[in-house]
Amino acid sequence: MSAVAAQPAMLPRPRTEFAGGASRRRLRSVPAQAGPVARLELGNPLQLTPTMRARLLAAVRALVTSPALAGASDGTRLASVVLTAKADARKDFETSIWAEELGRWLGVSQSTVAHTVLPELRGAGFLGSNVATNSIGWATGLECWVIPMYRAQQAGDRRHALALSRSELAVLLSLIEVLFGPGWEPKDKAPIPAGLLAGRTGRGAATDRLGLLLMVLTTGSAGWLQLCPGSVNTDRGRPAATVARLLGCTAAAGAKVLGRLQEHGVAEVVRKQTGSGLNAQSRVRLVPVAKAHGVAVREARRVTKPVFSDLASTASGDLETVETAETLGATGIEGAGQGEMAGSADLAATAQHHALHASGVTAGGSLSLSRGFSGEGRGAKGRRPERVCAGEDQAADGGSAVAGTRSPVAEGGPLRGEQPKESPVDKRGGQRAAGAGAGGRPKAVGGGKAQQQRRVGLPADLRLRVALAPVSWLWERLSGWQQDQVEAAAKAELAQLAGLGVAPEAAPRLLADRLTDRLAETGGEALVTGPYGWLIRRGLPQRQACSHRNCDDGVRLDTGQDCENCGNVLHLRRARRARIGADIDRELPGLSDGERRRLLEKRLREQAAIEAEDLAWRQEQAREQQARRDAARATAAQQAEADLAAAAAANAVRQALPCEDCGRDQAAGLCERCDHRRQTEVLIGEAGLYAAAWSADLTDPGHIAAVAGQARTAIGDSVAAAWQEFLQITDVAALEANPEAAQDAYAFAALQTAQQAVQEYQDTALAMLGRTEEAEAEARRAYTTEQGRHWFKHNPNGADAVAAATRAADTARERVAEYLLAARLEQLRGLAARTASAVIA
């Protein structure tokens, strides 16, 4: 291992001291910052605190990554953020805006907003809007509500990502104004300057603005963008992959966005020289954020050299081929950066982690030792040579012959991988190297069992790497089989945390906190004598301090707060002890302290036994009740199946019944043709009632019957006309060949005609009843009342007043017509049986 790669292992591990019984989530002291501290400007939105930055980032991510907006354009996603930031808490989180103004914020045209952005938001159920009008009814804009944010505010849960306070909304709006606000000049106020990307309009403008907002919210105070971990596309690099993951697009699209941001001067990609002498590590600096915090470029260049290269193909090591080593460049310019924010590698997961080796020398030459190369003496600084392959200077065949390039310095003392005396561990390691062969598979050695080779690094899964990071040193001490078992146990704990209501992205960090606390209780990794047993039995499992399923050492896993149930249990135990102690003092006042303590402990044990027996009895009762509920549920299911079978049998019998009117078989009691005829008769009767309601004398049954007869005749003529039209467009010969089909068609045509006639008679009745004296009088009263409203008192005869009064009069007239029609229909249906028979017949 090289000196550069070994530096992190020599740093002291952070320790957290806990008092007995104290909660594990405590604030840790922060060391004093070296160098000058930039003075923060009041109201500068680019100088966000970590809490505010995390809060705003969670809100923006909740909007742009919502499943409802899956497949939507970047302009639509950015519009949801802009409308949320502009929400007015005093107006129930309403946003007043118009399409042209929203397009200026998004960098797109008014047509794009009207035809793409707003329809996508409404179609996804993400936006509710009303058209705002002035006093004369002209549209002046839109009143919008972002539905997920509105529901989060109404729910009252302050922990929700979208439940932003009034001050948080103001900070988000100020940040958006600085980044891509359109700029405006308010009346009697100082002008608001345009944002950094205000001039970037057209295609891709919304994508660039959304990407810049997410990058700023993911950037620390030093201006360096937090790059994504894991393996990325080597052709694009880690900065492009980071932008792509923020926007949810491809790495190629992320590279284009990053390039456009560089052209506008808001982002800077800095490539930093690595230990191999190549500019292989790159970082992204947000220039506005760095300038807002007073970070100068000259100060940013004073950084430490990185540990890993960000391009695996350019990291030189002893696993490279000769051709690759010859093509590598050795020049580069060190980029700007800061020591407190070391840049992530572009391809950290695929980089060669082996140390850089010195080139081969002749057997008789002297070797000039350079710091960090394989074969250099370690001294007595506590490093562990057993962590590196002990046989790397042996022959390839596994024999004991030493390669010809061995340094003569080794004769004076042991080098890395060498020991003054052979140990069983070294012998077993040599046997494993010889038995593995070219294929690398474990073979039987020593005792005859297959030895599984262990992994030095943590698992490749990012969630497991985060969760097991506090015990990385214990992980390296495990065997291959033990590592597999611990990995499986960690996955099971993460799945259990997800089942307890913990967010999937927060579960690894929560498990890491648990391991950190358990190490602090033990006293550190150095005091763990059995790593595997400690991890399986003590470090990873959940420890419930009470009966609550989310309790872990007195802390709720779902909320992160102290467990209330544990407090209740402690309170009950203290109350019980105090009560029993008071009983003893009252019954036996003369006891000594020792006797009183022994008697108190005895009664506490008796009380605990009683409570345990009561708990067992209640659990037994609960099991019996559950068994009874299960039996009742099974009986209900059987009864439901029997009812379904009986209903199916009854339906089969009903389907086999003949028609009551025409006698057709298998008609379920009434065939379709006869059903149409019955419905037609009922509709003709309803049409007669509608006609008589406004044109007949309701006190003269003969007049009512005459009007109903006229309606029947008119509908019959309509049916005959409709049938003639049908005959003109169909094949008459086919109908004559199948008389039953002709009768069915005639019945259906009659039903359709009767339905249309009933609707026409009803509309006619409402129109005629709306002209009666009662309706006109009610309309005049509504007109006068609306015209006399206090907001029309200065101009009662104006256009607005007349239009509002006319609408009120029409509504009142329709309401009276509907009431009169309903009353007269009820009167007609309540006539004597003779009159009703005459109307229906």
Stockholm file with secondary structure:
# STOCKHOLM 1.0

chainA/1-841         MSAVAAQPAMLPRPRTEFAGGASRRRLRSVPAQAGPVARLELGNPLQLTPTMRARLLAAVRALVTSPALAGASDGTRLASVVLTAKADARKDFETSIWAEELGRWLGVSQSTVAHTVLPELRGAGFLGSNVATNSIGWATGLECWVIPMYRAQQAGDRRHALALSRSELAVLLSLIEVLFGPGWEPKDKAPIPAGLLAGRTGRGAATDRLGLLLMVLTTGSAGWLQLCPGSVNTDRGRPAATVARLLGCTAAAGAKVLGRLQEHGVAEVVRKQTGSGLNAQSRVRLVPVAKAHGVAVREARRVTKPVFSDLASTASGDLETVETAETLGATGIEGAGQGEMAGSADLAATAQHHALHASGVTAGGSLSLSRGFSGEGRGAKGRRPERVCAGEDQAADGGSAVAGTRSPVAEGGPLRGEQPKESPVDKRGGQRAAGAGAGGRPKAVGGGKAQQQRRVGLPADLRLRVALAPVSWLWERLSGWQQDQVEAAAKAELAQLAGLGVAPEAAPRLLADRLTDRLAETGGEALVTGPYGWLIRRGLPQRQACSHRNCDDGVRLDTGQDCENCGNVLHLRRARRARIGADIDRELPGLSDGERRRLLEKRLREQAAIEAEDLAWRQEQAREQQARRDAARATAAQQAEADLAAAAAANAVRQALPCEDCGRDQAAGLCERCDHRRQTEVLIGEAGLYAAAWSADLTDPGHIAAVAGQARTAIGDSVAAAWQEFLQITDVAALEANPEAAQDAYAFAALQTAQQAVQEYQDTALAMLGRTEEAEAEARRAYTTEQGRHWFKHNPNGADAVAAATRAADTARERVAEYLLAARLEQLRGLAARTASAVIA
#=GR chainA/1-841 SS CCHHHHHHHHSCCCCCCCCTTCCSCCCCCCCCCCSCCCCCCTTCTTSCCHHHHHHHHHHHHHHHTCGGGTTCCHHHHHHHHHHHHTCBGGGTSBEEECHHHHHHHHTSCHHHIIIIIHHHHHHTTCEEEEEEECTTSCEEEEEEEEHHHHHHHHHTCTTSTTCCCHHHHHHHHHHHHHHHCCCBCCTTSCCBCCCTTTTCCSTTHHHHHHHHHHHHHTBCTTSBBCCCCSCCCTTTCHHHHHHHHHHTSCHHHHHHHHHHHHHTTSEEEEEECCTTSSCCEEEEEEHHHHHHTTCCHHHHTCCCCCSSCSCGGGCCCTTSCHHHHHHCCCCCCCCCCBTTBCCCCTTTTTSCCSCCCCCCCCTTSCCCCCTTCTTCCCCSSCCCGGGSCTTTTBCTTSCSCBCTTCCGGGGGSCCTTCCSSCCHHHHHHHHHHHHHTTTTCCCEETTTEECCCCCSSCCSCHHHHHHTGGGHHHHHTSCHHHHHHHHHHHHHHHHHHHHTTCCTTTHHHHHHHHHHHHHHHHTCGGGCSCHHHHIIIIISSCCCSSSCTTEETTEETTTCSBCHHHHHHHHHHHHHHHHHHHHHHHHCTTCCHHHHHHHHHHHHHHHHHHHHHHHHHHHHHHHHHHHHHHHHHHHHHHHHHHHHHHHHHHHHHHHTSCCTTTCCSSSTTSCHHHHHHHHHHHHHHHHHHHHHHHHSCTTCHHHHHHHHHHHHHHHHHHHHHHHHHHHHHSCHHHHHHCHHHHHHHHHHHHHHHHHHHHHHHHHHHHHHHTTSHHHHHHHHHHHHHHHTCGGGTTCTTSHHHHHHHHHHHHHHHHHHHHHHHHHHHHHHHTSCHHHHHHHHC
#=GC SS_cons         CCHHHHHHHHSCCCCCCCCTTCCSCCCCCCCCCCSCCCCCCTTCTTSCCHHHHHHHHHHHHHHHTCGGGTTCCHHHHHHHHHHHHTCBGGGTSBEEECHHHHHHHHTSCHHHIIIIIHHHHHHTTCEEEEEEECTTSCEEEEEEEEHHHHHHHHHTCTTSTTCCCHHHHHHHHHHHHHHHCCCBCCTTSCCBCCCTTTTCCSTTHHHHHHHHHHHHHTBCTTSBBCCCCSCCCTTTCHHHHHHHHHHTSCHHHHHHHHHHHHHTTSEEEEEECCTTSSCCEEEEEEHHHHHHTTCCHHHHTCCCCCSSCSCGGGCCCTTSCHHHHHHCCCCCCCCCCBTTBCCCCTTTTTSCCSCCCCCCCCTTSCCCCCTTCTTCCCCSSCCCGGGSCTTTTBCTTSCSCBCTTCCGGGGGSCCTTCCSSCCHHHHHHHHHHHHHTTTTCCCEETTTEECCCCCSSCCSCHHHHHHTGGGHHHHHTSCHHHHHHHHHHHHHHHHHHHHTTCCTTTHHHHHHHHHHHHHHHHTCGGGCSCHHHHIIIIISSCCCSSSCTTEETTEETTTCSBCHHHHHHHHHHHHHHHHHHHHHHHHCTTCCHHHHHHHHHHHHHHHHHHHHHHHHHHHHHHHHHHHHHHHHHHHHHHHHHHHHHHHHHHHHHHHTSCCTTTCCSSSTTSCHHHHHHHHHHHHHHHHHHHHHHHHSCTTCHHHHHHHHHHHHHHHHHHHHHHHHHHHHHSCHHHHHHCHHHHHHHHHHHHHHHHHHHHHHHHHHHHHHHTTSHHHHHHHHHHHHHHHTCGGGTTCTTSHHHHHHHHHHHHHHHHHHHHHHHHHHHHHHHTSCHHHHHHHHC
//
